[in-house]
Amino acid sequence: MSITVLTGGDCLSFDGRNAWALRELINAGVRGCTPIDNPAPRWSAYVFNLRRAGLAIETVHERHGGVFAGTHARYVLRSLVSLIDEEAA
């Protein structure tokens, strides 16, 4: 999978899992994504890579209960992006 977006006058291209994560963030909108709702092995790494490329992504820490109570991250894409091209592998 590959995806190309336009943001702030810059054209950015991603492939593989980074492209998948960006697509998930775009689809989620202001709701954002969590590793619980959008399972993937390395969400934090994908977000790191997208941020390093120049995208603004907010991390919201949310509490959860249950046997393994604690917190989890919700990632919200804050950059305005326009999809230019998307290709499924």
Helices and strands as residue ranges (DSSP letters): E 2-7, E 10-15, H 16-28, G 29-31, H 43-52, E 57-64, E 70-77, E 82-87
